[in-house]
Amino acid sequence: MLEWLKEPEINFPDQLQHAGFEHGVCVGQIQAKAGLTQSTVSEYLSILQRAGFIESKRVGQWTYYKRNEGAFEALSNLIQSNL
């Protein structure tokens, strides 16, 4: 999921045609691509959000997710400086 969210234009072309990615990727698009139940996808996304790797935004009835690139940069710096 993190890899998909890195390049949403490539990985979620249906959303690109209809809504774009201003707010991120709609959870329904992620669920459809994963082929898992919505509750399973929501649980995975919740774990990633609590870890700080993704951010969510609620727009009306829809929830959108996108990567928190700052968290990946910080993790990369931490690994480089400590390992």
Secondary structure, DSSP 8 states (H G I E B T S, - for coil): -HHHHHSHHHH-HHHHHHT-SSS-EEHHHHHHHHTS-HHHHHHHHHHHHHTTSEEEEEETTEEEEEE-HHHHHHHHHHHHHH-
